[in-house]
Amino acid sequence: MSDASDGLKDAVRRPASFGQTLRAVAWSFFGVRKSADLENDVKRLNPLHVVIAGVIGAIVFIGVLVGVVNWVLSSGVAA
């Protein structure tokens, strides 16, 4: 049990900043990550930052979709 908790503690102390994590998650949303970049991310990114950045990315993505749909409906193009 202590091996798992030690691994989690080590993962949380990884050196990448939150900005680097946001950039990696943003590129992942577009699906344009190289396998070499993925390997570097696994070694450097903090898993907690990845989860937070993923939730933020999903909220922004949904907000953009809602905004585009409202804009199209209000412009009269869809009628």
C-alpha positions in Angstrom: 0.0 0.0 0.0 2.8 2.4 0.8 4.3 1.9 -2.7 1.1 3.2 -4.3 1.0 6.2 -2.1 4.7 6.9 -2.6 4.1 6.8 -6.4 1.2 9.2 -6.1 3.3 11.6 -4.0 6.1 11.4 -6.6 3.7 12.1 -9.4 2.2 15.1 -7.7 5.7 16.6 -7.4 6.5 16.5 -11.1 8.3 19.6 -12.4 6.0 20.9 -15.2 4.1 24.1 -14.5 0.3 24.5 -14.8 0.8 26.5 -18.0 2.7 23.7 -19.6 0.0 21.3 -18.6 -2.7 23.6 -20.1 -0.7 23.7 -23.4 -0.4 19.9 -23.5 -4.1 19.4 -22.8 -5.0 22.0 -25.4 -3.0 20.2 -28.0 -4.5 16.9 -26.9 -8.0 18.4 -27.5 -7.0 18.9 -31.1 -5.5 15.5 -31.3 -2.1 16.6 -32.7 0.3 15.1 -30.1 3.4 13.3 -31.1 4.3 10.0 -29.4 7.6 11.6 -28.2 5.7 14.5 -26.6 3.4 12.0 -24.9 6.3 10.2 -23.4 7.7 13.5 -22.1 4.3 14.5 -20.7 4.0 11.2 -18.8 7.3 11.9 -17.1 6.8 15.6 -16.4 3.2 16.5 -16.0 1.4 16.5 -12.6 -1.7 14.3 -12.8 -3.7 16.7 -10.7 -2.9 19.5 -13.1 -3.9 17.3 -16.0 -7.3 16.6 -14.4 -7.9 20.3 -13.6 -6.8 21.4 -17.1 -9.0 18.8 -18.7 -12.1 20.1 -16.8 -11.3 23.7 -17.6 -10.8 22.7 -21.3 -14.1 20.9 -21.4 -16.0 23.8 -19.8 -14.4 26.3 -22.3 -15.2 23.9 -25.2 -18.9 23.6 -24.2 -19.0 27.4 -23.7 -17.7 28.0 -27.2 -20.2 25.5 -28.7 -23.1 27.1 -26.9 -21.9 30.6 -28.0 -21.7 29.5 -31.6 -25.1 27.9 -31.6 -26.7 31.0 -30.0 -24.9 33.2 -32.6 -26.1 31.1 -35.5 -29.7 31.0 -34.2 -29.8 34.7 -33.5 -28.4 35.6 -36.9 -31.4 34.0 -38.7 -29.2 31.7 -40.8 -30.7 28.6 -39.3 -34.3 29.6 -39.8 
